C-alpha cells in the first residue's frame, strides 16, 4: 500500500482535549523561538509551555471540556503580561509596578500547575463515557432544545428582577440563573454534533451578542466562550472547514473586543447618564442606537485600543503590588482572607440580612495600598484576585498549599456533577456553567466570590438534579419518540 493511500484512509482528528493540547504544543514551540528576541526571554519561553503542561496533567478521556476554559483563560491573563512587557520595551521587573511583578508572574503560573495537579488527583480515575452516553442527545430535536434555552433565558431575566426585589436572595438566585447557560451549551453541542439546526444556532449567537452589548459590561464574550467549549464537548471532526470557521470566530471576538474597548467609557456614561454609577437609566433602544452609530462610524485608534485591551487582559501587576506591601507590612490578623471568605460563605444573607456587602476595592486598598481613578469614577470595584489574597495569608510557597486546597474543593464538585444520572452532554453543560460562575473574570475574582459561587452552585444544582433535570431529559426523550412515530 502506498503512503498516499494510507493518508487518504486516515480518519480526521477529533477536536478534543488531546487536539487542543497538541495545538498548545505548537504555541509553546513558537514562544520558544520568539523568546530570545523579547525583553523577557525566560518568562516568554517557559510561560508559553505552561498550557501544554497543564493539559498534559489534566488530560484524560473523561476530562470535561469546561476545564479548558478554566485553565486557559486564567493562563492567558497571566501570560499576557509578557507581550505587554515586550511592547513596552522593558522587563517585568523594571516597570511601573516594581520588581516583584516577576515573582508574581512565576507564583501565578506555579499556582495554575498546582490546581491542575489537584484536578488530576480527584478526576484522574473517572471512567470515560461510553459511545452510547456520548451520543444520547442525538435523538433529541433542535426545537425542543431551543425551547429549553428560551425558558432558561426567561428564568434568568426573572432571577435578575427577583434579586433586585429581594437582595438577600441574590446568591441562590444567581446560581439558579445559570440554568440558562446549561440550555445554551446543550443547544450548541447538539447542533455541532448532529449538524441539525445550524440556522437556529446562528440566530441564538447573534441574539446573545446583541444582548451582551446592551448591558453595562462586556457580556457578549460569553456566547463565544460557550460556543468554543461546546464545540470541544461535541468532539466534532477537525477539518479545513472547521479550522476556517474557528479562525473567523476568533477574529470576530477580537474585533468586537476592540470595538467595545474603544467605546465602553462613553457608552457606560451614556447608559447610566453618569460617570459614577452602574445603574442603567437609558432605554434599550437608545443604547442600541448609540452602539449602532459608533459601529457605522468607527473612530478607533487600532494601536492604542489594542494596547488597552492587552493591559486590561493582563492581571499580574496587582499581585506584584500585594507582594510589595505584604512583605513590608504583613497583615496583623493571621489567615484573615481565608477566615473572612469562609465566614462570609457560612453566614447566608437570607438568614442574616444585615451581613456586610463584599468590597473588593476595600481589600485591594488594604492589601495592595492602591486605587484606580477609573474604577472608582465608574462605580466599579477592583480586586487583587484570589491568588493575591491567598498569598497575603500564606506567603510563598505556602500559598501553593492554599491553592491545592481550593483545587481539591473545585474538583470535588466537578466529580459530583459527573455522577449525575443525566446524559453526558448535560453534565458537560452543568460543569461549564459551574466553571463560568466562578471564573468569568478569571484570576481577578476574589476568594470570597470563588467560595461563595462554588458553595451556592453546589446546593442549587444538587436540588435541580434531584427534582428537575431528570424530568427535562424525560421530556426531551418523549418528544423525540413522538416525532419518530409521527414520521415513521
Secondary structure, 3 states (H helix, E strand, C coil): CCHHHHHHHCCCCECCHHHHHHHHHHHHHHHHHHHCCCCCHHHHHHHHHHHHHHHHHHCCCCCCCHHHHHHHHHHHHHHHHHHHHHHHCCCCCCCCCCCHHHHHHHHHHHHHHHHHHHHHHHHCCCCCCCHHHHCHHHHCCHHHHHHHHHHHHHHHHHHHHHHHHCHHHHHHHHHHCCHHHHHHHHHHHHHHHHCCCHHHHHHHHHHHHHHHHHCCCCCCHHHHHHHHHHHHHHCCECCHHHHHHHHHHHHHHHHHHHHHHHHHHHHHHHHHCCCCCCCCCCCHHHHHHHHHHHHHCCCCCHHHHHHHHHHHHCCCHHHHHHHHHHHHCCCCCCCHHHHHHHHHHCCCCCCCCCCCCCCHHHHHHHHHCCCCHHHHHCCCCCCCCHHHHHHHHHCCCHHHHHHHHHHHHHHHHHHHHHCCCCCHHHHHHHHHHHHHHHHCCHHHCCHHHHHHHHHHHHHHHHHHHHHHHHHHHHHHHHHHHHHHHHHC
